[in-house]
Amino acid sequence: MSTPSRIKAHGRAFSHIAAFHPELTALRRDLHAHPEIGFEEHYTAQRVVESLKVCGVDEIHTGIGKTGVVAVIRGRRHTSGRMVGLRADMDALPMTEHNDFAWKSMRPGMMHGCGHDGHTAMLVGAARYLAETRQFDGTAVLIFQPGEEGFAGAKAMIEDGLFDRFPVQSVFGMHNWPQMRPGMVGVNPGPMMASADRITIEVTGKGGHGAHPYQTVDPVLVSAHIITAVQSIVSRNVRAIDSAVISLCAMQAGDMGAFSVMPGKATLVGTVRTFNPEVQAMVEKRLQEVCSGVALGLGATAHVNYERIYPATINTRDEARFAADVAQKLVGHDHVDRNMDPSMGAEDFSFMLQVKPGAYLRLGQGAENGLGSCFLHNSRYDFNDEVLPLGAALHASLVEHAMPWVDEAHASSKTPSTTTNASRSEA
């Protein structure tokens, strides 16, 4: 099924979870073969529930945010009142897989091209370990989230009462990263992922015959000027120490079969990525001004529809430092990047970080032999199963270190000797 992981890590959690690495691999590959897109993760949720029952968790809640699943595990004690959340996303992408291994997608037009199958399996591994050992004082809340890929599943779970029913003090998420080698963990105490906004620009001109362009207002020409002008917004309005990306990615105008007909309208679609809300607001404002101004100067009109899809994923400083400390105990100082470069990609874990302190981490999975090194959202991507025990152990260790359990019997055994020594010295 799978070879033992060559990744080295310290601690009880990793060695414990490594013993059932083959079972996690089998689960991950089964999920990979049965991908489901946002809010349709019925098979995935069922497999998660089945696995959680075998793990022996205390509570399983289904149907949160449509197809979300939440597991509750109580420590040996939970008198601290502490509650920590761990999150994994479950959904796949609407794309065709071009791999040829035995566990490739069985569903045409769908594949786990971002590793959410691995994220789910890692959190199940953490659930099994935490339920079997319970070496913590508090309550662990394991969140299996639907619809990360453009469906805002995190927001749906929150609106469905996730944090009202499970009032965690902090929440942690993790994503595989093919650009880092296995055994590496990355985090930073601030922005990890950018916001994702969608822009649609409707350009209206006057159609006509291509042989008589003077009788028209060409929306294709206007669109071309807009495409060029928009690129000046970042270079001339955003400070060099800030970050922003504006990409116009698609254009639709006219009929490809009508080579001499000028259309009356053109539509541009693209995305804006920023970290800072002030920069985001400025870019939105400048887009409106530049597009309408360029169009007006050429005798046309332009309307910009600006949709804010996902906010930026911003780690809270204390939780990011804590997560890095935990990772360092697990894999060592040299294998933790505490100041990882942010990505201009987006992540809906951002909705959870808007309402709860927490941190989003990267888990390296790109091996030198090519295993797991194909980048995300690629038709030949696959999750590197070698990192499953490490990811599960990191999840579990966050819980154990956030809510440490002290053996009362061991602690009390030290107390009498201390008291006796004190009494003797007084005598």
Residue pairs with C-beta under 8 A, 6 or more apart in sequence:
1 22
1 25
1 26
2 21
2 22
2 25
2 385
4 18
4 21
5 18
5 21
5 386
5 387
5 388
5 389
5 390
6 182
6 386
7 182
7 183
7 386
7 387
7 389
7 390
8 183
8 331
9 183
9 330
9 331
9 389
9 390
9 393
10 329
10 330
10 331
10 332
11 329
11 330
11 393
11 397
12 133
12 135
13 129
13 330
13 392
13 393
13 396
13 397
13 400
14 330
14 389
14 390
14 393
16 129
16 132
16 133
17 24
17 125
17 126
17 128
17 129
17 389
17 392
17 393
17 396
18 389
20 125
20 128
21 388
21 389
24 121
24 122
24 124
24 125
24 385
24 388
24 389
24 392
25 121
25 385
25 388
27 47
27 51
27 120
27 121
27 124
28 117
28 118
28 120
28 121
28 383
28 385
28 388
29 102
29 103
29 117
29 385
30 47
30 103
31 44
31 47
31 112
31 117
31 120
31 121
32 103
32 104
32 105
32 112
32 117
32 382
32 383
33 103
33 104
33 105
33 106
34 43
34 44
34 105
34 106
34 107
35 92
35 93
35 105
35 107
35 110
35 111
35 112
35 117
36 42
36 43
36 44
36 90
36 91
36 92
36 107
36 110
37 91
37 92
37 93
37 94
37 110
37 147
37 149
37 151
38 91
38 146
38 147
38 148
38 149
38 150
38 151
38 153
39 66
39 67
39 91
39 146
39 147
39 151
39 153
39 156
40 67
40 91
41 67
41 90
41 91
41 146
41 147
42 67
44 67
44 90
44 91
44 120
45 62
45 67
45 68
45 69
45 90
45 144
45 146
48 69
48 90
48 120
48 124
48 144
49 60
49 62
49 69
51 124
51 127
51 128
52 60
52 69
52 71
52 124
52 127
52 142
53 60
54 128
55 71
55 124
55 127
55 128
55 131
55 132
56 131
56 132
57 71
57 72
57 73
57 127
57 131
57 142
58 72
58 73
58 74
58 131
59 70
59 71
59 72
60 69
60 70
60 71
60 72
61 69
61 70
61 71
61 72
61 165
62 68
62 69
64 70
64 157
64 160
64 161
64 162
64 165
65 145
65 146
65 147
65 153
65 154
65 156
65 157
65 158
65 159
65 160
65 162
66 146
66 147
66 153
66 156
66 160
67 90
67 146
67 147
68 143
68 144
68 145
68 146
68 153
68 156
68 157
68 160
68 162
69 144
70 141
70 142
70 143
70 144
70 162
70 165
70 166
71 127
71 141
71 142
71 144
72 139
72 140
72 141
72 142
72 166
73 127
73 130
73 131
73 134
73 139
73 140
73 142
74 134
74 138
74 139
74 140
75 134
75 135
75 136
75 137
75 138
75 139
75 140
75 403
75 405
76 134
76 135
76 136
76 137
76 405
77 137
77 138
77 405
78 137
78 138
78 139
79 137
80 137
80 138
80 403
81 138
82 137
82 138
82 139
82 169
82 402
82 403
83 138
83 139
83 140
83 141
83 166
83 167
83 168
83 169
84 138
84 139
84 140
84 141
84 168
84 169
84 170
84 171
84 172
84 398
84 399
84 402
84 403
85 141
85 142
85 143
85 166
85 168
85 170
85 171
85 172
85 352
85 356
85 358
86 123
86 126
86 140
86 141
86 142
86 143
86 171
86 172
86 173
86 395
86 398
86 399
87 123
87 143
87 144
87 145
87 154
87 171
87 172
87 173
87 349
87 352
88 116
88 119
88 120
88 122
88 123
88 142
88 143
88 144
88 145
88 173
88 174
89 116
89 119
89 120
89 145
89 146
89 148
89 149
89 153
89 349
90 116
90 119
90 120
90 144
90 145
90 146
90 148
91 116
91 146
91 147
91 148
91 149
91 151
91 153
92 105
92 110
92 111
92 112
92 113
92 114
92 116
92 117
92 149
93 110
93 111
93 112
93 113
93 114
93 149
93 377
94 109
94 110
95 109
95 110
95 111
95 113
95 377
95 379
96 108
96 109
96 111
96 379
97 104
97 105
97 111
97 113
97 379
97 380
98 379
98 380
99 379
99 380
99 382
101 382
104 111
105 111
105 112
111 379
111 381
112 383
113 376
113 377
113 378
113 379
113 381
114 149
114 376
114 377
114 381
115 175
115 176
115 365
115 376
115 381
115 383
116 148
117 383
118 176
118 365
118 383
118 384
118 385
118 387
118 388
118 391
119 174
119 175
119 176
119 391
120 144
121 388
121 392
122 174
122 388
122 391
122 392
122 395
123 142
123 144
123 392
123 395
124 392
125 388
125 389
125 391
125 392
125 393
125 395
126 142
126 392
126 393
126 395
126 396
126 399
127 142
129 392
129 393
129 396
130 136
130 140
130 396
130 399
134 405
135 400
135 405
136 399
136 400
136 402
136 403
136 404
136 405
137 403
137 404
137 405
137 406
138 399
138 402
138 403
139 403
140 399
140 403
141 166
141 168
143 157
143 162
143 171
145 153
145 154
145 157
146 153
146 156
146 157
147 153
147 156
147 348
148 154
148 347
148 348
148 349
150 309
152 309
152 310
152 348
152 351
153 348
154 348
154 349
154 350
154 351
154 352
155 348
155 351
158 351
158 352
158 355
163 355
163 356
168 356
169 356
169 357
170 319
170 356
170 357
170 358
170 402
171 352
171 353
171 356
171 357
171 358
172 319
172 323
172 358
172 359
172 360
172 361
172 395
172 398
173 347
173 349
173 352
173 358
173 359
173 360
173 361
174 360
174 361
174 362
174 363
174 391
174 394
174 395
175 347
175 360
175 361
175 362
175 363
176 362
176 363
176 364
176 365
176 372
176 383
176 384
176 387
176 391
177 186
177 362
177 363
177 364
177 365
177 366
178 365
178 366
178 372
178 373
178 374
178 375
178 376
178 381
179 364
179 366
179 375
180 186
180 337
180 362
180 363
180 364
180 365
180 366
181 364
181 366
181 367
181 368
182 364
182 365
182 366
182 367
182 372
182 384
182 386
182 387
182 390
183 331
183 335
183 364
183 387
183 390
184 331
184 335
184 336
184 337
184 362
184 363
184 364
185 324
185 327
185 330
185 331
185 335
185 336
185 337
185 361
185 362
185 363
185 364
185 394
186 336
186 337
186 340
186 361
186 362
186 364
187 315
187 320
187 323
187 324
187 327
187 336
187 337
187 338
187 340
187 359
187 360
187 361
187 362
188 315
188 320
188 338
188 339
188 340
188 341
188 342
189 315
189 316
189 317
189 320
189 321
189 338
190 314
190 315
190 317
190 320
190 342
191 275
191 312
191 313
191 314
191 315
191 342
192 313
192 314
192 315
192 340
192 342
192 343
192 347
192 360
192 362
193 312
193 313
193 342
193 343
193 344
193 345
193 346
193 347
193 349
193 350
193 360
194 243
194 245
194 273
194 274
194 275
194 312
194 313
194 342
194 343
194 344
194 345
194 346
195 272
195 273
195 274
195 275
195 280
195 308
195 309
195 310
195 311
195 312
195 346
195 350
196 271
196 273
196 309
196 310
196 345
196 346
197 271
197 272
197 273
197 274
197 280
197 284
197 306
197 307
197 308
197 309
198 269
198 270
198 271
198 306
198 307
198 309
199 246
199 248
199 268
199 269
199 270
199 271
199 272
199 287
199 304
199 305
199 306
199 307
200 267
200 268
200 269
200 304
200 305
200 307
201 223
201 226
201 248
201 267
201 268
201 269
201 270
201 291
201 302
201 303
201 304
201 305
202 265
202 267
202 302
202 303
202 305
203 219
203 222
203 223
203 226
203 265
203 266
203 267
203 268
203 295
203 300
203 301
203 302
204 219
204 264
204 265
204 300
204 301
204 302
204 303
205 216
205 217
205 218
205 219
205 222
205 263
205 264
205 265
205 266
205 299
205 300
206 215
206 216
206 217
206 264
207 216
207 261
207 262
207 263
207 264
208 215
208 216
208 262
209 215
209 216
209 260
209 261
209 262
210 259
210 260
210 261
210 262
211 260
213 262
216 262
217 298
217 299
217 300
218 262
219 253
219 262
219 263
219 264
219 265
219 266
219 300
220 253
220 254
220 262
220 263
220 266
221 298
222 266
222 294
222 295
222 298
222 300
222 302
223 251
223 253
223 266
223 268
225 294
225 298
226 248
226 268
226 290
226 291
226 294
226 295
226 302
227 248
227 251
227 268
229 290
229 291
229 294
230 246
230 248
230 287
230 290
230 291
231 246
232 290
233 244
233 246
233 283
233 286
233 287
233 290
234 244
234 245
234 246
234 283
237 282
237 283
237 286
238 244
238 279
238 282
238 283
242 274
242 275
242 276
242 279
243 273
243 274
243 275
243 279
243 342
243 344
244 272
244 273
244 274
244 279
244 283
245 271
245 272
245 273
245 274
245 344
246 270
246 271
246 272
246 283
246 287
247 270
247 271
247 273
248 268
248 269
248 270
249 269
249 270
249 271
250 268
250 269
250 270
251 266
251 267
251 268
251 269
252 266
252 267
252 269
253 263
253 265
253 266
253 267
254 261
254 262
254 263
254 266
255 261
255 263
272 280
272 283
272 284
272 287
272 306
273 344
273 345
273 346
274 280
274 283
274 312
275 312
275 314
275 342
276 312
277 312
280 308
284 306
287 304
287 306
288 304
288 306
291 302
291 304
292 301
292 302
292 303
292 304
294 302
295 301
295 302
309 346
310 346
310 347
310 348
310 350
310 351
311 350
311 351
311 354
312 346
312 350
313 346
313 347
313 349
313 350
313 353
313 360
314 350
314 353
315 353
315 358
315 359
315 360
316 353
316 357
316 358
316 359
318 357
319 357
319 358
319 359
320 359
321 338
322 359
322 401
322 402
323 359
323 361
323 398
324 336
324 338
325 401
326 394
326 397
326 398
326 401
327 335
327 336
327 361
327 394
328 335
328 336
329 397
329 401
330 390
330 393
330 394
330 397
331 390
337 362
340 362
347 360
349 360
352 358
353 360
361 394
363 387
363 390
363 391
363 394
364 387
365 372
365 373
365 383
365 384
365 386
365 387
366 372
366 373
366 384
367 373
367 384
367 386
371 384
371 386
372 382
372 383
372 384
372 386
372 387
374 380
374 381
374 382
375 381
